[in-house]
Amino acid sequence: MPKDTAVYTHGHHESVLRSHTWRTAANSAAYLTGHLRPHMRILDIGCGPGTITADLAELVPQGQVTGVDAEGAILERARAVAEERGLANVSFAVADVHALDHPDDSFCVVHAHQVLQHVGDPVGALREMRRVCAPGGIVAVRDSDYAAMTWYPSVPGLDGWLDLYRRVARANGGEPDAGRRLRSWALQAGFTDITSTATAWAYATEEERAWWSGLWADRTVASSYARLAVDGGHATEEELRSIAAAWRTWGEAPDGWFGVLHGEILCRV
């Protein structure tokens, strides 16, 4: 099976991890957690720093969770999270979702959060996730949809940010508007029992606005995304600085609000 040809747009700059380490099973996988049972074996794909993975491990105390990511360095952070929380039923490994190193029918649940938007062949990835999921199990996927993101007040530079991000992500082989496509991809992958839902993150308090605007302002000028934007000819450094300033302007608005819509699928095998 071919390896992934897409480039991960965000990278693992501190501004990216600021966002990823905020994620929990409660705020990022609530559509799945009610289906978990204590004995289950779970594969968490694209686990990153492992905060969701650790939560899943706590929810299956008699089971086992395997967190995998394409970037080996980030797994040290994930292992530290699991160790700090005293979890003995979780392990981590490097893996490519297009070619998982597991036998057929290995897991009760295969979970991927914010992964399919970054891969070169999301349908093939879903087929591989189905292959390692046991009959009666669940493949659970959640992805944001950038074109559906919305905010107030209107800050012209943020319109430029959204246009730029979508162009950079697609140039890297990904699909930033993945949320709306999950059901279609699952059908193409051969799933027939699919439950489709949607939930959102919202940032509105002074603390939330400062956090969300700050991490995106920093990401816009200092992360792998910034380098890919400039090197790919999508933006100049001056344009990136202007977008970062727009983020901070939005974050300072006392009536500011930002909504991030996610598509979700639960696929029964």
Accessible surface in RSA format (square Angstrom, percent):
REM  Atomic radii and reference values for relative SASA: ProtOr
REM  Chains: A
REM  Algorithm: Lee & Richards
REM  Probe-radius: 1.40
REM  Slices: 20
REM RES _ NUM      All-atoms   Total-Side   Main-Chain    Non-polar    All polar
REM                ABS   REL    ABS   REL    ABS   REL    ABS   REL    ABS   REL
RES MET A   1   141.36  73.2  67.26  44.5  74.11 176.4  76.33  64.9  65.03  86.2
RES PRO A   2    99.36  72.4  86.85  79.2  12.51  45.5  98.51  81.3   0.86   5.3
RES LYS A   3   140.99  68.8 130.03  79.8  10.96  26.1  94.78  85.3  46.21  49.2
RES ASP A   4    49.42  34.6  25.19  25.1  24.23  57.3  13.26  31.2  36.16  36.1
RES THR A   5   123.44  87.8  92.16  93.4  31.28  74.5  77.31 103.8  46.13  69.7
RES ALA A   6    19.04  17.5   0.03   0.0  19.01  43.3   0.39   0.5  18.65  49.4
RES VAL A   7    74.37  48.9  68.99  62.5   5.39  13.0  72.55  63.0   1.82   4.9
RES TYR A   8    73.02  34.1  60.61  34.5  12.41  32.3  54.03  40.6  18.99  23.4
RES THR A   9     2.14   1.5   2.14   2.2   0.00   0.0   0.00   0.0   2.14   3.2
RES HIS A  10     9.11   5.0   9.11   6.3   0.00   0.0   3.18   3.3   5.93   6.9
RES GLY A  11    10.04  12.4   0.00   N/A  10.04  12.4  10.04  27.5   0.00   0.0
RES HIS A  12    56.47  30.9  35.10  24.4  21.37  54.7  25.71  26.5  30.76  35.8
RES HIS A  13    64.17  35.1  51.80  36.0  12.37  31.7  43.09  44.4  21.09  24.5
RES GLU A  14   100.48  57.7  93.67  70.9   6.81  16.2  64.96 125.7  35.52  29.0
RES SER A  15     0.00   0.0   0.00   0.0   0.00   0.0   0.00   0.0   0.00   0.0
RES VAL A  16     0.00   0.0   0.00   0.0   0.00   0.0   0.00   0.0   0.00   0.0
RES LEU A  17    21.79  12.1  21.56  15.4   0.23   0.6  21.79  15.3   0.00   0.0
RES ARG A  18    64.56  27.1  55.68  28.4   8.89  21.2  35.74  48.8  28.82  17.5
RES SER A  19     3.38   2.9   3.38   4.5   0.00   0.0   0.00   0.0   3.38   4.7
RES HIS A  20    19.35  10.6  17.31  12.0   2.04   5.2   9.71  10.0   9.64  11.2
RES THR A  21    44.07  31.3  28.92  29.3  15.15  36.1  14.13  19.0  29.94  45.3
RES TRP A  22    85.51  34.3  72.14  34.9  13.37  31.4  57.19  30.5  28.32  45.9
RES ARG A  23    33.57  14.1  33.57  17.1   0.00   0.0   3.75   5.1  29.82  18.1
RES THR A  24    47.49  33.8  47.49  48.1   0.00   0.0  44.53  59.8   2.96   4.5
RES ALA A  25     4.91   4.5   4.91   7.6   0.00   0.0   4.91   6.9   0.00   0.0
RES ALA A  26    84.22  77.4  60.76  93.8  23.46  53.4  68.68  96.7  15.55  41.2
RES ASN A  27    44.29  30.5  29.59  28.6  14.71  35.4  30.55  73.5  13.75  13.3
RES SER A  28     1.35   1.1   0.00   0.0   1.35   3.1   1.31   2.8   0.04   0.1
RES ALA A  29     0.03   0.0   0.00   0.0   0.03   0.1   0.03   0.0   0.00   0.0
RES ALA A  30    65.18  59.9  46.92  72.4  18.26  41.5  47.33  66.6  17.85  47.3
RES TYR A  31    28.60  13.4   7.75   4.4  20.85  54.2  20.98  15.8   7.62   9.4
RES LEU A  32     0.00   0.0   0.00   0.0   0.00   0.0   0.00   0.0   0.00   0.0
RES THR A  33    39.00  27.7  28.88  29.3  10.11  24.1  12.03  16.2  26.97  40.8
RES GLY A  34    61.32  75.6   0.00   N/A  61.32  75.6  43.12 118.3  18.20  40.8
RES HIS A  35    67.33  36.8  61.99  43.1   5.34  13.7  39.34  40.5  27.99  32.6
RES LEU A  36    14.72   8.2   2.15   1.5  12.56  31.6   2.15   1.5  12.56  33.8
RES ARG A  37   117.94  49.5 117.56  59.9   0.38   0.9  37.50  51.3  80.44  48.8
RES PRO A  38    66.97  48.8  66.97  61.1   0.00   0.0  66.97  55.3   0.00   0.0
RES HIS A  39   113.75  62.2 105.52  73.3   8.22  21.0  73.88  76.1  39.87  46.4
RES MET A  40    25.91  13.4  25.91  17.1   0.00   0.0  25.91  22.0   0.00   0.0
RES ARG A  41   102.91  43.2 102.91  52.5   0.00   0.0  47.66  65.1  55.25  33.5
RES ILE A  42     0.00   0.0   0.00   0.0   0.00   0.0   0.00   0.0   0.00   0.0
RES LEU A  43     0.00   0.0   0.00   0.0   0.00   0.0   0.00   0.0   0.00   0.0
RES ASP A  44     3.54   2.5   3.54   3.5   0.00   0.0   0.00   0.0   3.54   3.5
RES ILE A  45     6.05   3.4   5.58   4.2   0.48   1.1   5.58   4.0   0.48   1.3
RES GLY A  46    31.27  38.6   0.00   N/A  31.27  38.6  12.94  35.5  18.33  41.0
RES CYS A  47    13.33  10.1   0.00   0.0  13.33  31.3   3.42   8.7   9.92  10.7
RES GLY A  48     5.98   7.4   0.00   N/A   5.98   7.4   5.98  16.4   0.00   0.0
RES PRO A  49     4.47   3.3   4.47   4.1   0.00   0.0   4.47   3.7   0.00   0.0
RES GLY A  50     0.43   0.5   0.00   N/A   0.43   0.5   0.00   0.0   0.43   1.0
RES THR A  51    20.58  14.6  19.45  19.7   1.13   2.7  17.59  23.6   2.99   4.5
RES ILE A  52    14.74   8.4  14.09  10.5   0.65   1.6  14.09  10.1   0.65   1.8
RES THR A  53     0.07   0.1   0.07   0.1   0.00   0.0   0.00   0.0   0.07   0.1
RES ALA A  54     0.38   0.4   0.33   0.5   0.05   0.1   0.38   0.5   0.00   0.0
RES ASP A  55    23.30  16.3  21.83  21.7   1.48   3.5   8.05  18.9  15.25  15.2
RES LEU A  56     0.00   0.0   0.00   0.0   0.00   0.0   0.00   0.0   0.00   0.0
RES ALA A  57     0.87   0.8   0.00   0.0   0.87   2.0   0.00   0.0   0.87   2.3
RES GLU A  58    89.75  51.5  68.27  51.7  21.48  51.1  27.64  53.5  62.11  50.7
RES LEU A  59    79.89  44.5  67.17  48.1  12.72  32.0  69.68  48.9  10.22  27.5
RES VAL A  60     0.00   0.0   0.00   0.0   0.00   0.0   0.00   0.0   0.00   0.0
RES PRO A  61    78.60  57.3  53.68  48.9  24.92  90.6  57.35  47.3  21.25 132.1
RES GLN A  62   133.68  74.8 100.19  73.2  33.49  79.7  57.19 121.7  76.49  58.0
RES GLY A  63    11.11  13.7   0.00   N/A  11.11  13.7   4.33  11.9   6.79  15.2
RES GLN A  64    71.20  39.8  70.43  51.5   0.76   1.8  38.86  82.7  32.34  24.5
RES VAL A  65     0.00   0.0   0.00   0.0   0.00   0.0   0.00   0.0   0.00   0.0
RES THR A  66    18.47  13.1  18.46  18.7   0.01   0.0   7.30   9.8  11.17  16.9
RES GLY A  67     0.00   0.0   0.00   N/A   0.00   0.0   0.00   0.0   0.00   0.0
RES VAL A  68     2.23   1.5   2.23   2.0   0.00   0.0   2.23   1.9   0.00   0.0
RES ASP A  69    15.70  11.0  14.24  14.2   1.45   3.4   2.08   4.9  13.62  13.6
RES ALA A  70    83.44  76.7  57.32  88.5  26.12  59.4  58.60  82.5  24.83  65.8
RES GLU A  71    75.58  43.4  73.24  55.4   2.34   5.6  15.70  30.4  59.88  48.9
RES GLY A  72    28.62  35.3   0.00   N/A  28.62  35.3  17.43  47.8  11.19  25.1
RES ALA A  73    75.37  69.3  53.48  82.5  21.89  49.8  62.49  88.0  12.88  34.1
RES ILE A  74     9.93   5.7   6.78   5.0   3.15   7.6   9.52   6.9   0.41   1.1
RES LEU A  75     1.42   0.8   1.42   1.0   0.00   0.0   1.42   1.0   0.00   0.0
RES GLU A  76   111.05  63.8 105.12  79.5   5.92  14.1  52.80 102.1  58.25  47.6
RES ARG A  77   106.75  44.8 101.10  51.5   5.65  13.4  34.78  47.5  71.96  43.6
RES ALA A  78     0.18   0.2   0.00   0.0   0.18   0.4   0.00   0.0   0.18   0.5
RES ARG A  79    94.93  39.9  90.65  46.2   4.28  10.2  47.29  64.6  47.65  28.9
RES ALA A  80    41.01  37.7  36.73  56.7   4.28   9.7  40.51  57.0   0.50   1.3
RES VAL A  81    20.93  13.8  20.93  18.9   0.01   0.0  20.93  18.2   0.01   0.0
RES ALA A  82     6.41   5.9   6.40   9.9   0.01   0.0   6.40   9.0   0.01   0.0
RES GLU A  83   140.89  80.9 121.80  92.1  19.09  45.5  48.36  93.5  92.53  75.5
RES GLU A  84   144.39  82.9 103.84  78.6  40.55  96.6  49.77  96.3  94.62  77.3
RES ARG A  85    89.91  37.8  63.03  32.1  26.88  64.0  42.44  58.0  47.47  28.8
RES GLY A  86    65.49  80.8   0.00   N/A  65.49  80.8  36.98 101.5  28.51  63.9
RES LEU A  87    32.65  18.2  16.14  11.5  16.51  41.5  17.79  12.5  14.86  40.0
RES ALA A  88   106.19  97.6  66.92 103.3  39.28  89.3  76.31 107.5  29.88  79.2
RES ASN A  89    20.28  14.0  18.45  17.8   1.83   4.4  16.43  39.5   3.86   3.7
RES VAL A  90    19.64  12.9   0.67   0.6  18.97  45.7   0.67   0.6  18.97  51.5
RES SER A  91    52.71  44.5  47.95  64.0   4.75  11.0  40.48  86.2  12.23  17.1
RES PHE A  92    20.24  10.1   3.80   2.4  16.44  42.8   4.06   2.5  16.18  46.3
RES ALA A  93    45.26  41.6  41.59  64.2   3.68   8.4  45.26  63.7   0.00   0.0
RES VAL A  94    94.25  62.0  70.21  63.6  24.04  57.9  70.21  61.0  24.04  65.2
RES ALA A  95    18.38  16.9   4.18   6.4  14.20  32.3  14.09  19.8   4.29  11.4
RES ASP A  96    21.06  14.7  17.20  17.1   3.86   9.1  14.99  35.3   6.07   6.0
RES VAL A  97     9.93   6.5   5.66   5.1   4.27  10.3   5.71   5.0   4.21  11.4
RES HIS A  98     6.37   3.5   6.21   4.3   0.15   0.4   5.86   6.0   0.51   0.6
RES ALA A  99    28.07  25.8  15.92  24.6  12.15  27.6  18.34  25.8   9.73  25.8
RES LEU A 100    10.60   5.9   0.00   0.0  10.60  26.7   0.00   0.0  10.60  28.5
RES ASP A 101   133.38  93.4 114.43 113.9  18.95  44.8  38.50  90.6  94.88  94.6
RES HIS A 102    47.38  25.9  38.44  26.7   8.93  22.9  25.61  26.4  21.77  25.3
RES PRO A 103   100.99  73.6  89.60  81.7  11.39  41.4 100.40  82.9   0.59   3.7
RES ASP A 104    88.68  62.1  73.01  72.7  15.67  37.1  20.43  48.1  68.25  68.1
RES ASP A 105    72.40  50.7  60.56  60.3  11.84  28.0  13.75  32.4  58.65  58.5
RES SER A 106    24.88  21.0  11.86  15.8  13.02  30.0  16.96  36.1   7.92  11.1
RES PHE A 107    13.77   6.9  13.77   8.5   0.00   0.0  13.77   8.3   0.00   0.0
RES CYS A 108    20.88  15.8  18.95  21.1   1.93   4.5   6.59  16.7  14.29  15.4
RES VAL A 109     0.00   0.0   0.00   0.0   0.00   0.0   0.00   0.0   0.00   0.0
RES VAL A 110     0.00   0.0   0.00   0.0   0.00   0.0   0.00   0.0   0.00   0.0
RES HIS A 111     0.48   0.3   0.48   0.3   0.00   0.0   0.48   0.5   0.00   0.0
RES ALA A 112     0.00   0.0   0.00   0.0   0.00   0.0   0.00   0.0   0.00   0.0
RES HIS A 113    11.40   6.2   6.19   4.3   5.21  13.3   5.07   5.2   6.33   7.4
RES GLN A 114    18.49  10.3  10.34   7.6   8.15  19.4   8.29  17.6  10.21   7.7
RES VAL A 115    16.07  10.6  14.03  12.7   2.05   4.9  16.06  14.0   0.01   0.0
RES LEU A 116     0.36   0.2   0.00   0.0   0.36   0.9   0.00   0.0   0.36   1.0
RES GLN A 117     5.90   3.3   4.18   3.1   1.73   4.1   0.31   0.7   5.59   4.2
RES HIS A 118    20.67  11.3  16.37  11.4   4.30  11.0  11.63  12.0   9.04  10.5
RES VAL A 119     9.56   6.3   6.68   6.0   2.88   6.9   6.68   5.8   2.88   7.8
RES GLY A 120    35.92  44.3   0.00   N/A  35.92  44.3   6.98  19.2  28.94  64.8
RES ASP A 121    64.48  45.2  62.51  62.2   1.97   4.7  23.45  55.2  41.03  40.9
RES PRO A 122    19.92  14.5  19.92  18.2   0.00   0.0  19.92  16.4   0.00   0.0
RES VAL A 123    20.06  13.2  20.06  18.2   0.00   0.0  20.06  17.4   0.00   0.0
RES GLY A 124    11.43  14.1   0.00   N/A  11.43  14.1  10.68  29.3   0.75   1.7
RES ALA A 125     0.00   0.0   0.00   0.0   0.00   0.0   0.00   0.0   0.00   0.0
RES LEU A 126     0.00   0.0   0.00   0.0   0.00   0.0   0.00   0.0   0.00   0.0
RES ARG A 127   114.33  48.0 109.84  56.0   4.49  10.7  37.70  51.5  76.63  46.4
RES GLU A 128     5.15   3.0   4.35   3.3   0.80   1.9   0.80   1.6   4.35   3.6
RES MET A 129     0.02   0.0   0.02   0.0   0.00   0.0   0.00   0.0   0.02   0.0
RES ARG A 130    79.64  33.4  76.56  39.0   3.09   7.3  16.36  22.4  63.29  38.4
RES ARG A 131    76.99  32.3  64.83  33.0  12.16  28.9  56.94  77.8  20.05  12.2
RES VAL A 132     0.00   0.0   0.00   0.0   0.00   0.0   0.00   0.0   0.00   0.0
RES CYS A 133     0.92   0.7   0.00   0.0   0.92   2.2   0.00   0.0   0.92   1.0
RES ALA A 134    19.56  18.0  19.56  30.2   0.00   0.0  19.56  27.5   0.00   0.0
RES PRO A 135   105.30  76.7  83.23  75.9  22.08  80.2  83.80  69.2  21.50 133.6
RES GLY A 136    55.10  68.0   0.00   N/A  55.10  68.0  36.37  99.8  18.73  42.0
RES GLY A 137     7.42   9.1   0.00   N/A   7.42   9.1   6.96  19.1   0.46   1.0
RES ILE A 138     2.52   1.4   2.52   1.9   0.00   0.0   2.52   1.8   0.00   0.0
RES VAL A 139     0.00   0.0   0.00   0.0   0.00   0.0   0.00   0.0   0.00   0.0
RES ALA A 140     0.00   0.0   0.00   0.0   0.00   0.0   0.00   0.0   0.00   0.0
RES VAL A 141     0.00   0.0   0.00   0.0   0.00   0.0   0.00   0.0   0.00   0.0
RES ARG A 142     4.90   2.1   4.90   2.5   0.00   0.0   0.00   0.0   4.90   3.0
RES ASP A 143     0.00   0.0   0.00   0.0   0.00   0.0   0.00   0.0   0.00   0.0
RES SER A 144     5.91   5.0   5.91   7.9   0.00   0.0   1.80   3.8   4.11   5.8
RES ASP A 145     3.34   2.3   3.34   3.3   0.00   0.0   2.26   5.3   1.08   1.1
RES TYR A 146    10.47   4.9  10.47   6.0   0.00   0.0   0.01   0.0  10.47  12.9
RES ALA A 147    38.92  35.8  14.51  22.4  24.41  55.5  15.34  21.6  23.58  62.5
RES ALA A 148    34.74  31.9  13.25  20.5  21.49  48.9  22.42  31.6  12.32  32.6
RES MET A 149    13.83   7.2   5.03   3.3   8.80  20.9   4.82   4.1   9.01  11.9
RES THR A 150    71.41  50.8  69.22  70.2   2.19   5.2  41.51  55.8  29.90  45.2
RES TRP A 151    36.05  14.5  15.47   7.5  20.58  48.3  11.55   6.2  24.50  39.7
RES TYR A 152   129.09  60.3 129.09  73.4   0.00   0.0  84.89  63.8  44.21  54.5
RES PRO A 153    32.98  24.0  32.98  30.1   0.00   0.0  32.98  27.2   0.00   0.0
RES SER A 154    90.44  76.4  67.36  89.9  23.07  53.1  46.05  98.1  44.39  62.2
RES VAL A 155    15.44  10.2  14.64  13.3   0.80   1.9  15.13  13.1   0.31   0.8
RES PRO A 156   109.15  79.6  99.57  90.8   9.59  34.8 102.43  84.6   6.73  41.8
RES GLY A 157    22.35  27.6   0.00   N/A  22.35  27.6  18.48  50.7   3.87   8.7
RES LEU A 158     0.00   0.0   0.00   0.0   0.00   0.0   0.00   0.0   0.00   0.0
RES ASP A 159    83.92  58.8  76.80  76.4   7.11  16.8  30.21  71.1  53.70  53.6
RES GLY A 160    32.82  40.5   0.00   N/A  32.82  40.5  29.74  81.6   3.08   6.9
RES TRP A 161     0.17   0.1   0.17   0.1   0.00   0.0   0.17   0.1   0.00   0.0
RES LEU A 162    26.97  15.0  26.97  19.3   0.00   0.0  26.97  18.9   0.00   0.0
RES ASP A 163    73.68  51.6  70.24  69.9   3.44   8.1  23.78  56.0  49.90  49.8
RES LEU A 164     3.35   1.9   3.35   2.4   0.00   0.0   3.35   2.4   0.00   0.0
RES TYR A 165     0.67   0.3   0.67   0.4   0.00   0.0   0.00   0.0   0.67   0.8
RES ARG A 166    63.88  26.8  63.85  32.5   0.03   0.1   3.01   4.1  60.87  36.9
RES ARG A 167   103.17  43.3  95.35  48.6   7.82  18.6  61.81  84.5  41.36  25.1
RES VAL A 168     0.80   0.5   0.80   0.7   0.00   0.0   0.80   0.7   0.00   0.0
RES ALA A 169     3.31   3.0   3.20   4.9   0.11   0.2   3.21   4.5   0.11   0.3
RES ARG A 170    95.38  40.0  79.22  40.4  16.16  38.5  47.45  64.8  47.93  29.0
RES ALA A 171    66.07  60.8  22.58  34.9  43.49  98.9  35.20  49.6  30.88  81.8
RES ASN A 172    18.39  12.7  12.22  11.8   6.17  14.9   4.51  10.9  13.88  13.4
RES GLY A 173    40.06  49.4   0.00   N/A  40.06  49.4  29.49  80.9  10.57  23.7
RES GLY A 174    12.60  15.5   0.00   N/A  12.60  15.5   4.21  11.5   8.39  18.8
RES GLU A 175    30.53  17.5  30.33  22.9   0.20   0.5  14.43  27.9  16.10  13.1
RES PRO A 176     1.20   0.9   0.00   0.0   1.20   4.4   1.20   1.0   0.00   0.0
RES ASP A 177     3.46   2.4   3.46   3.4   0.00   0.0   0.11   0.3   3.35   3.3
RES ALA A 178     0.00   0.0   0.00   0.0   0.00   0.0   0.00   0.0   0.00   0.0
RES GLY A 179     7.66   9.5   0.00   N/A   7.66   9.5   1.02   2.8   6.64  14.9
RES ARG A 180   143.42  60.2 105.36  53.7  38.06  90.6  57.93  79.2  85.50  51.8
RES ARG A 181    81.50  34.2  80.78  41.2   0.72   1.7  17.34  23.7  64.16  38.9
RES LEU A 182     1.64   0.9   1.61   1.2   0.03   0.1   1.61   1.1   0.03   0.1
RES ARG A 183   111.09  46.6 109.12  55.6   1.97   4.7  42.18  57.6  68.91  41.8
RES SER A 184    53.76  45.4  48.61  64.9   5.15  11.9  29.50  62.8  24.26  34.0
RES TRP A 185    24.24   9.7  24.24  11.7   0.00   0.0   6.14   3.3  18.10  29.4
RES ALA A 186     0.00   0.0   0.00   0.0   0.00   0.0   0.00   0.0   0.00   0.0
RES LEU A 187    94.74  52.8  78.97  56.5  15.78  39.7  79.18  55.6  15.56  41.9
RES GLN A 188   103.07  57.6  80.63  58.9  22.44  53.4  41.37  88.1  61.70  46.8
RES ALA A 189     1.17   1.1   0.00   0.0   1.17   2.7   0.57   0.8   0.60   1.6
RES GLY A 190    39.56  48.8   0.00   N/A  39.56  48.8  25.80  70.8  13.76  30.8
RES PHE A 191     5.80   2.9   1.21   0.8   4.58  11.9   3.92   2.4   1.88   5.4
RES THR A 192   130.16  92.6  98.52  99.9  31.65  75.4  71.13  95.5  59.03  89.2
RES ASP A 193    77.48  54.3  72.28  71.9   5.19  12.3  25.08  59.0  52.39  52.3
RES ILE A 194    19.06  10.8   0.67   0.5  18.40  44.3   0.67   0.5  18.40  49.9
RES THR A 195    71.60  50.9  67.01  67.9   4.59  10.9  41.09  55.2  30.51  46.1
RES SER A 196    52.94  44.7  26.39  35.2  26.55  61.2  26.59  56.6  26.35  36.9
RES THR A 197    65.40  46.5  49.54  50.2  15.87  37.8  58.08  78.0   7.33  11.1
RES ALA A 198    62.33  57.3  35.06  54.1  27.27  62.0  35.12  49.5  27.21  72.1
RES THR A 199    62.99  44.8  55.36  56.1   7.63  18.2  61.03  82.0   1.96   3.0
RES ALA A 200    63.82  58.7  34.02  52.5  29.79  67.8  34.02  47.9  29.79  78.9
RES TRP A 201    17.34   7.0  14.16   6.9   3.18   7.5  17.31   9.2   0.04   0.1
RES ALA A 202    54.61  50.2  34.34  53.0  20.27  46.1  34.42  48.5  20.19  53.5
RES TYR A 203     4.70   2.2   4.70   2.7   0.00   0.0   4.39   3.3   0.31   0.4
RES ALA A 204    40.78  37.5  34.20  52.8   6.58  15.0  34.41  48.5   6.37  16.9
RES THR A 205    77.71  55.3  69.04  70.0   8.67  20.7  74.42 100.0   3.29   5.0
RES GLU A 206   135.68  77.9 130.01  98.4   5.67  13.5  42.94  83.1  92.75  75.7
RES GLU A 207   144.14  82.8 134.16 101.5   9.98  23.8  53.59 103.7  90.55  73.9
RES GLU A 208    63.50  36.5  61.82  46.8   1.68   4.0  21.17  40.9  42.33  34.6
RES ARG A 209    16.51   6.9  16.51   8.4   0.00   0.0   0.00   0.0  16.51  10.0
RES ALA A 210    60.89  56.0  47.98  74.0  12.91  29.4  52.74  74.3   8.16  21.6
RES TRP A 211    58.46  23.5  49.70  24.1   8.75  20.6  48.33  25.8  10.13  16.4
RES TRP A 212    11.86   4.8  11.86   5.7   0.00   0.0  11.86   6.3   0.00   0.0
RES SER A 213     5.38   4.5   5.38   7.2   0.00   0.0   0.00   0.0   5.38   7.5
RES GLY A 214     9.20  11.4   0.00   N/A   9.20  11.4   9.20  25.3   0.00   0.0
RES LEU A 215     0.00   0.0   0.00   0.0   0.00   0.0   0.00   0.0   0.00   0.0
RES TRP A 216     4.13   1.7   4.13   2.0   0.00   0.0   3.68   2.0   0.45   0.7
RES ALA A 217     0.64   0.6   0.17   0.3   0.47   1.1   0.18   0.3   0.46   1.2
RES ASP A 218    38.21  26.8  37.58  37.4   0.63   1.5   8.02  18.9  30.19  30.1
RES ARG A 219     8.47   3.6   8.47   4.3   0.00   0.0   0.00   0.0   8.47   5.1
RES THR A 220     0.00   0.0   0.00   0.0   0.00   0.0   0.00   0.0   0.00   0.0
RES VAL A 221    68.75  45.2  41.57  37.6  27.18  65.5  42.50  36.9  26.25  71.2
RES ALA A 222    55.48  51.0  28.61  44.2  26.87  61.1  36.32  51.2  19.16  50.7
RES SER A 223     6.47   5.5   0.00   0.0   6.47  14.9   2.63   5.6   3.84   5.4
RES SER A 224    33.01  27.9  27.11  36.2   5.91  13.6   5.29  11.3  27.72  38.8
RES TYR A 225     0.00   0.0   0.00   0.0   0.00   0.0   0.00   0.0   0.00   0.0
RES ALA A 226     6.79   6.2   6.36   9.8   0.44   1.0   6.67   9.4   0.12   0.3
RES ARG A 227   130.17  54.7 121.77  62.1   8.41  20.0  64.18  87.7  65.99  40.0
RES LEU A 228    29.63  16.5  26.31  18.8   3.32   8.4  26.49  18.6   3.14   8.5
RES ALA A 229     0.00   0.0   0.00   0.0   0.00   0.0   0.00   0.0   0.00   0.0
RES VAL A 230    49.64  32.7  39.79  36.0   9.85  23.7  39.79  34.6   9.85  26.7
RES ASP A 231   106.06  74.3  68.00  67.7  38.06  90.0  31.70  74.6  74.36  74.2
RES GLY A 232    47.20  58.2   0.00   N/A  47.20  58.2  24.95  68.5  22.25  49.8
RES GLY A 233    68.83  84.9   0.00   N/A  68.83  84.9  34.67  95.1  34.16  76.5
RES HIS A 234    46.55  25.4  33.01  22.9  13.53  34.6  21.69  22.3  24.86  28.9
RES ALA A 235    12.31  11.3   2.96   4.6   9.35  21.3   8.14  11.5   4.17  11.0
RES THR A 236    76.15  54.2  72.61  73.6   3.54   8.4  73.04  98.1   3.11   4.7
RES GLU A 237   108.62  62.4 104.53  79.1   4.09   9.7  31.29  60.5  77.33  63.1
RES GLU A 238   125.24  71.9 122.71  92.8   2.53   6.0  35.16  68.0  90.09  73.6
RES GLU A 239    88.99  51.1  86.42  65.4   2.58   6.1  36.17  70.0  52.82  43.1
RES LEU A 240     4.68   2.6   4.68   3.4   0.00   0.0   4.68   3.3   0.00   0.0
RES ARG A 241   137.47  57.7 131.51  67.0   5.96  14.2  61.17  83.6  76.30  46.2
RES SER A 242    69.87  59.0  58.84  78.5  11.02  25.4  29.83  63.5  40.04  56.1
RES ILE A 243    15.73   9.0  15.62  11.6   0.11   0.3  15.73  11.3   0.00   0.0
RES ALA A 244    10.71   9.8  10.62  16.4   0.09   0.2  10.71  15.1   0.00   0.0
RES ALA A 245    57.24  52.6  49.85  76.9   7.39  16.8  55.31  77.9   1.94   5.1
RES ALA A 246     9.90   9.1   5.23   8.1   4.67  10.6   9.36  13.2   0.54   1.4
RES TRP A 247     0.00   0.0   0.00   0.0   0.00   0.0   0.00   0.0   0.00   0.0
RES ARG A 248   111.42  46.8 108.93  55.5   2.49   5.9  45.85  62.7  65.57  39.7
RES THR A 249    80.25  57.1  75.27  76.3   4.98  11.9  50.12  67.3  30.12  45.5
RES TRP A 250     0.19   0.1   0.00   0.0   0.19   0.4   0.19   0.1   0.00   0.0
RES GLY A 251     9.00  11.1   0.00   N/A   9.00  11.1   2.58   7.1   6.42  14.4
RES GLU A 252   137.48  78.9 113.28  85.7  24.20  57.6  50.33  97.4  87.15  71.2
RES ALA A 253    15.77  14.5  10.47  16.2   5.29  12.0  15.67  22.1   0.09   0.2
RES PRO A 254   121.28  88.4  98.07  89.4  23.21  84.4  99.71  82.3  21.57 134.1
RES ASP A 255    85.29  59.7  66.98  66.7  18.32  43.3  45.33 106.7  39.96  39.9
RES GLY A 256     3.61   4.4   0.00   N/A   3.61   4.4   0.00   0.0   3.61   8.1
RES TRP A 257   103.74  41.6 103.74  50.2   0.00   0.0  88.23  47.0  15.52  25.2
RES PHE A 258     0.00   0.0   0.00   0.0   0.00   0.0   0.00   0.0   0.00   0.0
RES GLY A 259     5.98   7.4   0.00   N/A   5.98   7.4   5.63  15.5   0.34   0.8
RES VAL A 260     1.93   1.3   1.75   1.6   0.18   0.4   1.75   1.5   0.18   0.5
RES LEU A 261    75.90  42.3  74.55  53.3   1.36   3.4  74.64  52.4   1.27   3.4
RES HIS A 262     0.01   0.0   0.00   0.0   0.01   0.0   0.01   0.0   0.00   0.0
RES GLY A 263    11.40  14.1   0.00   N/A  11.40  14.1  10.24  28.1   1.16   2.6
RES GLU A 264     4.39   2.5   1.86   1.4   2.53   6.0   0.01   0.0   4.38   3.6
RES ILE A 265     1.58   0.9   1.36   1.0   0.23   0.6   1.58   1.1   0.00   0.0
RES LEU A 266    17.71   9.9  16.75  12.0   0.96   2.4  16.75  11.8   0.96   2.6
RES CYS A 267     0.00   0.0   0.00   0.0   0.00   0.0   0.00   0.0   0.00   0.0
RES ARG A 268   100.77  42.3  92.76  47.3   8.01  19.1  28.90  39.5  71.87  43.6
RES VAL A 269    55.98  36.8  19.09  17.3  36.89  88.9  43.59  37.9  12.39  33.6
END  Absolute sums over single chains surface
CHAIN  1 A    11147.5       8679.4       2468.1       6268.6       4878.9
END  Absolute sums over all chains
TOTAL         11147.5       8679.4       2468.1       6268.6       4878.9
